[in-house]
Amino acid sequence: LLDSLLQIYVPKYWFFHFYVVSLTLSAIFFALLHWGLKSKDAWCVQFFNTNSYGKSPPSISRLAYFLILVHSFRRLVENLFILRHNSKSKMHLSHYLVGIFFYSAINLNIIINTSLGEDDLQEEPELDYKIFIPLFLFLIGFGDQFLNHFHLSKTIKYNLPSFGMFKLICCAHYFDEILIYTSLYLLLGNKTSLISLIWVIVNLTVSSIETRNYYKINNEGKIPKWSIIPFVI
């Protein structure tokens, strides 16, 4: 049975399933938090305090869900309408299942770390200037990744990209993903969001090193010195 499972591959364009899962969960939890804060029902306090394992304020969690929702929606649109996928390309079933798990976990992480107290129901929280740095970092990664993915969609497959940060690192779009998850960690500040960030860094670093090695073998032009993080990796 194990040998049979190890031989199962699924279409690579099923990547869009990851973003459907993330978009659905983030939309549901965002709506739940938003409605709970607006309705000021006492049951919300009991629900979150009973099921919470952390101390994230609901306003911060709601903002995090909004960022994930926007990011997931963009990635879904890119995968369906912008990026070109070879219909014959496959990925292993384990890769697919890990992806579904990861995008489910990053959304569940926020809701189980949200603590809703009586004070949160009294009035809308004041603006916290500490969120500006995470938001700025998110917008930089979000915007640059869209431009990089658009450039990749116009680049001949397996050719070395030559736009923006691609001149410095082989996988600029991966670096943008790290920026996005760094912004979520800075916003939430809990251990599970740190684990998510570490997972993203490790996973994308391995892929970027493999990509750079491929470019070194198959491209005659000048290969960027760095794989994913300028002056580091």
Backbone hydrogen bonds, N-H to C=O, Kabsch-Sander energy under -0.5 kcal/mol:
donor,donor_aa,acceptor,acceptor_aa,energy
5,L,1,L,-2.3
6,L,2,L,-2.2
7,Q,4,S,-1.0
8,I,5,L,-1.5
9,Y,7,Q,-0.5
10,V,91,M,-2.8
12,K,89,S,-2.5
14,W,11,P,-1.6
15,F,12,K,-1.5
16,F,13,Y,-1.5
17,H,14,W,-2.2
18,F,15,F,-1.5
19,Y,15,F,-0.8
20,V,16,F,-1.7
21,V,17,H,-2.4
22,S,18,F,-2.3
23,L,19,Y,-2.6
24,T,20,V,-2.3
25,L,21,V,-2.4
26,S,22,S,-2.6
27,A,23,L,-2.0
28,I,24,T,-2.1
29,F,25,L,-2.7
30,F,26,S,-2.3
31,A,27,A,-2.2
32,L,28,I,-2.2
33,L,29,F,-2.5
34,H,30,F,-2.8
35,W,31,A,-2.7
36,G,32,L,-2.2
37,L,33,L,-2.3
38,K,34,H,-2.0
39,S,35,W,-2.9
40,K,36,G,-1.4
44,C,41,D,-1.0
45,V,41,D,-0.7
46,Q,42,A,-1.7
47,F,43,W,-2.7
48,F,44,C,-2.6
49,N,45,V,-2.4
50,T,46,Q,-1.7
51,N,47,F,-1.8
52,S,48,F,-1.3
53,Y,112,I,-4.5
54,G,112,I,-0.7
56,S,113,N,-3.0
61,S,57,P,-2.2
62,R,58,P,-2.6
63,L,59,S,-1.7
64,A,60,I,-2.5
65,Y,61,S,-2.5
66,F,62,R,-1.9
67,L,63,L,-2.3
68,I,64,A,-2.4
69,L,65,Y,-2.6
70,V,66,F,-2.5
71,H,67,L,-2.6
72,S,68,I,-3.0
73,F,69,L,-2.4
74,R,70,V,-2.3
75,R,71,H,-2.4
76,L,72,S,-2.2
77,V,73,F,-2.3
78,E,74,R,-2.7
79,N,75,R,-2.4
80,L,76,L,-2.0
81,F,77,V,-2.8
82,I,77,V,-0.6
82,I,78,E,-1.8
83,L,78,E,-3.0
87,S,85,H,-0.5
89,S,86,N,-1.7
91,M,10,V,-2.6
93,L,8,I,-2.2
96,Y,92,H,-1.9
97,L,93,L,-2.7
98,V,94,S,-2.5
99,G,95,H,-2.0
100,I,96,Y,-2.1
101,F,97,L,-2.4
102,F,98,V,-2.8
103,Y,99,G,-2.3
104,S,100,I,-1.4
105,A,101,F,-2.9
106,I,102,F,-2.4
107,N,103,Y,-0.6
108,L,104,S,-2.3
109,N,105,A,-2.7
110,I,106,I,-0.7
111,I,107,N,-1.4
112,I,108,L,-2.2
113,N,109,N,-0.7
113,N,110,I,-0.6
114,T,111,I,-0.9
115,S,56,S,-2.4
116,L,114,T,-0.5
117,G,115,S,-0.6
120,D,117,G,-0.7
121,L,117,G,-0.6
121,L,118,E,-1.1
122,Q,118,E,-0.6
122,Q,119,D,-0.8
123,E,119,D,-0.8
129,Y,127,L,-0.6
131,I,128,D,-1.7
132,F,129,Y,-1.3
135,L,131,I,-2.3
136,F,132,F,-2.7
137,L,133,I,-2.6
138,F,134,P,-2.5
139,L,135,L,-2.5
140,I,136,F,-2.1
141,G,137,L,-2.4
142,F,138,F,-3.2
143,G,139,L,-2.5
144,D,140,I,-2.3
145,Q,141,G,-2.2
146,F,142,F,-1.7
147,L,143,G,-1.9
148,N,144,D,-2.5
149,H,145,Q,-2.8
150,F,146,F,-2.3
151,H,147,L,-2.2
152,L,148,N,-2.5
153,S,149,H,-2.0
154,K,150,F,-0.8
154,K,151,H,-0.9
155,T,151,H,-0.7
155,T,152,L,-0.8
159,N,156,I,-2.3
166,F,163,F,-2.5
167,K,164,G,-1.8
168,L,165,M,-1.6
169,I,165,M,-2.7
170,C,226,W,-1.8
171,C,227,S,-2.0
172,A,169,I,-0.5
174,Y,171,C,-0.6
175,F,171,C,-1.7
176,D,172,A,-1.9
177,E,173,H,-1.3
178,I,174,Y,-1.9
179,L,175,F,-2.0
180,I,176,D,-2.1
181,Y,177,E,-2.2
182,T,178,I,-2.2
183,S,179,L,-2.1
184,L,180,I,-1.6
185,Y,181,Y,-1.9
186,L,182,T,-2.6
187,L,183,S,-1.8
188,L,184,L,-2.6
189,G,185,Y,-3.1
194,L,190,N,-1.4
195,I,191,K,-2.3
196,S,192,T,-2.1
197,L,193,S,-1.9
198,I,194,L,-2.6
199,W,195,I,-2.5
200,V,196,S,-2.3
201,I,197,L,-2.6
202,V,198,I,-2.7
203,N,199,W,-2.7
204,L,200,V,-2.5
205,T,201,I,-2.1
206,V,202,V,-2.1
207,S,203,N,-1.7
208,S,204,L,-2.6
209,I,205,T,-2.3
210,E,206,V,-1.9
211,T,207,S,-2.2
212,R,208,S,-2.6
213,N,209,I,-2.2
214,Y,210,E,-1.9
215,Y,211,T,-2.3
216,K,212,R,-2.2
217,I,213,N,-1.4
218,N,214,Y,-2.4
219,N,215,Y,-2.0
226,W,168,L,-1.2
227,S,233,I,-1.3
232,V,229,I,-2.1
233,I,229,I,-1.8
